[in-house]
Structure formats: C-alpha cells, structure tokens
Amino acid sequence: MSWGKTLKAVALASAAIVATAAAQAGVVVKSSGPSAASYPVGKKLDDASTVALKAGDSITVLTANGTKVITGPGQFTVGVRGESKRSTFAVLTRQASGARVRTGAVRSGASAAAPSNPSLWNMDISKPGRFCIADRSRVNFWRPTTSGERTYVFGSGQSDYLIYLKFADGVAQSALTAEQLPLAANRIYRLSSDAGAPPQLVEFVFLETVPDTPDALGALLAEKGCNAQLAMLSERLMVSGE
C-alpha cells in the first residue's frame, strides 16, 4: 500500500471513531409528555442531532459535558453549551474510602444548604432499590439526616443472618466490608431501621468496569436499573443557562 493510501486509511478510521463517539454523546435520563415514548430513559442521542418536541414535552439529556433539560414545543439541539462539568464528574465518581464523615455544627438561626451525598458510590440509605457497586471490597452508605445514633439491619431471604449498619451521632457516612456484608448477584436484601419503618428492598449490582465519561456512565446506570444514582448524576451535572 502506498504512503498516500495509508494516510487515507488512517483518516477514514479516525473519522469512523469520531462518528461513533458522537453517536453516543448523549443519553436520555428522564422524559415526560406526549413524546416520552420516543425518548425512553437510556436512549442514546447524537450530540449534534436535534429533537422535535411537542407542547408539554420535557426530556433530560446527559451528555459528555453535562446535563440539559429540553422542553417543547420546537426543535432543539441535544449538545450542551457552556462550561464543561467534567471536573464535577471526576469528584463525584472518585472512589473514596469508607471513612466516617461528621457534619459541622450550625449556629442557631443560621441558614444552611441541605446536605448532599458527596459520592455517586455512597448508597443513600433513604433511597433503597438497585445500587451499582464499583468496588466489591466494601459498600459505603450515606444518610441525609445525621442527628442521633442510628442502626439499620440488612436481612436476606437466602439466610437468617442479619447484618447491622450503625451511624454515630453527627456522622453522615458508614461502611460495611465484603466480609461483613457478603455480596452476591441477584440477592435481595430487606433493609430495616430502628425507627420502626416498614422494611425496604435493596439489590446490589456489580459493575465490571466504570466508564470515564458522564454519558457512558449514565447509559450504564440506566441499563442496570440503578435509578437513584442515575438521578443523582444527572442533577449534579446540570448546566445552568441551558
């Protein structure tokens, strides 16, 4: 093959790679309205494409640069403009240790923002259901209300063994190792609290690899049914002014 033909082949291959990436540059994470069936959660959209929406339509699209809410009627470009949310994504998906996090005191009468879960890999104890795990060695948990000591109990239909998860007063995070909480695919846990609320169901889903872009990770979370994490990822990467 001549040098000219080699360069042409490389160029064509590069163009194909770019085209493939562009074709997966956005994923629908929420939709409502008359056209919702055309834009189901998990649907991939070309970042450069346009969507035609009717009155009452609203779709939320997670792209490589952030999250965009599009409302109808009209035709709209999928791609996100403005500052990229990649740095926020990096912090949110960093796999941190299971160290306890104690909240700071707030002066009486002072306003404070609602606490927020610092990591996508912390299971919010108030949002049971399917939870995707990136690190099988431990499961980190987070609670939005930190006042008082609290104990949660995991029980499994496959065993009579109960696992206790404890939060100290003022502490937002706690963790269980794989030895304490044996993890298995397709195992449903019943999660109960000492507050007496009805047990809720929890299922852990293992991720073999973790995508390094927001849109790819969003698509994987949608595929696995890890809806609370998908919603959290979408909300934290929302781009203002879109």
N, C-alpha and C positions, 0 to 999 in steps of 0.2 A: 504494500500500500504506500502511495506517495505521501510526502510530508503534508501537502495541501489537503489530501483526503483524510489524513489522520486528524488534522486540526478541525476539519468539518465534522468528523465523527464525534470528537470531544465536545464541540459546541452543541451539537444536537443532543448528546447525552446530558449535558448540563442544563439545557433548556427543558428537557423532559423532567429532570429532578425538580427544577424550579416550578414547573407547571403542576407537578404532583403535590408539592408543598402548598402551593396556592390553593389547590382544590380542597385542602383540608385545613384552611386557615381560620375557620370559624365553626362553632358548634352551638346549636340551639340548646339553651338550658332552661327556658321557660317560654310558654306560649299560651295565648288565650284569644278568644274572639272567633269570628266566622271562619278564619283561615287557619285555625290552630291545627287542624288535621293535616294540613300541608306542611307544617313546621313542627313536627313532634320533637320532644326532648331527645337529644342525641343526634339529630340530623346535622350533617356536615354541609357547610356552605363555603363557596369560593369567596375569599376576602374581597375580591374585586367585583363580585356579582351584585345584582340588585334584587330586591324582594318587592313584590307587589302586594300591598296590604289594603284591606277594606276598612271602613269605619268600624271602630270597636276592636280592631286587631291590635295586639301587642305581642312582640316577641323579644326575648332577651338572648343576645348572642355573645358568647365568649370567644374572643379572638386571641391571637398571639400577643397582642398589645394591650388587652383589657376587655372589659365588658361594656356592651352597648345595648340600651333599650330602644327599640324601634316601634313607634305607634302609627297606625294608619289614620286616614286613608292616604294612599300615594305610593310612589316607587322610591326606594331608598337603597343606598349603597351599604353593603354589610360592613366594610372595613372601618376600624376605629381610627379617628384622627387625634392629634394632640400627643401629650406626654405618655410614653410607654409605662405600663405598670409592671415591667419585668422585675424591678428591684423589690416591689411589694410581694410579688410571686415568690422570689427567692427566699425572703424572710418567712413567708407563710408556710412554705413547704420544706424548710430546713428541719432535719430530723434531730430534735433536741433530746437531752436526757430526761429522765423522769423525775428530776429534782423538784422538790416542793416549791411552790410559788406562793408567798404570803402577800396579801394585799396591804397597801399602806393605809394609815388612818386618815380620815377626812374630818376637817373641823366642822363643828355644828353650824348649820346654816349655809355651808359652802356647797355649791353645786358640783357634781362630778358626773362625768360621762359613764354610761352603762359599761360594765366590764365586758371585755371581748376576749374570746378564745385566741390565744397567740399563735396556735399552730393547727394546721389542717390535720395533723396526725394525733391531736388530742381528741378523744371522744367526749363530746358534750354529754354529760350524764343526763341532761334534761331532754335530749333528743335521741331516744333509742331507735332501733331499727338496724339496717345494714350499715356496717362500718368497715371501710377499706383500710388494711394494715400494710404499711411499707416495711416495717421491721418486726419480724416474728419473735424477736427475743424479749419483747416487753410490749405492754399496752399502756399508753398514757391516758389519763382521764382528767377532765376539767369540769368544774361546776361554776355556774354564774353567780350563785349566792354563797358567800364564804363565812357568814356568821354562824358560830356554833360548830361543835363536832358533829360529824355525820357518818353513818355506816350504811353501806349498800351491800346487798348479798346477791351473788350470782349462783343460780342453780341450773342444772342441766337435766334434760329428760333421760339422758344416757347414764346418769349416775346420781346417787343420793348425796354425793359430796358437795358441800357448799363452800364457796369462796367469798371471803369478806374483803371489801374495799373500804378503807377508812380515810376520812378527811379530818385533819386537825382544825381547830378553831382559827379562822382567818386565812386558811390555806385554800388556794384555788385548784391546785393540781395534786394528783396522786397517781401511783403506777402499780401494776402487777406484772411480775416477770412471767415468762412462759412456763416456768416450773410451778408458780403459784396458780396461774390460770392456763391450764393446758388447752391449747388451741387446736381445733380440728375443723376441716371444711364441712359445710352443711350441718353444723351443730347449732341448735337454737338454745340460747340461754334465757332464763327468766330473771329479770332484774327487779329486785325489791329494795325498798328503803325503810329505814326505821321510823319514817313519818307515817307509815301505815297506808300509803297509796297502793292501788292495785298493781301487781307485777306487770312489767312490760317486757317485750321480747327484743333480744339483741342477737345479731348474727355477724360474725367477723368474716371478712372476705380478704384473701391474701392477694397482694399484687406482686407478681414475679419481677416486674420492672416498673419504674416510675418515670413517666415521660417528663422531659425537661422544658416543655412549653405549656402555657395555660390551656390552649385549645385542645391539645392532645390529652392532657390530664383530665380536662373536663369531659371529653368524649369517653375516656376510660371509666371515670366515675359514673357517668350516665349508663354505660353498658353494664357495669357491675351492680347498679341499683343503690349506690351509696349517695342517697339524695341529700342528706343533711350536709355532707362535705361538698357536694356539687353546689348547693345553695350558698354555702359559706365562701367558696372560692369565687363564685360569680359576684357576690355582694362586695367582697373586699377589693376586687379588681375593677369596680365600676369607675368609668371615666367620666369626669364632670364635663358639662358643656356639650355632651353629645345629644 
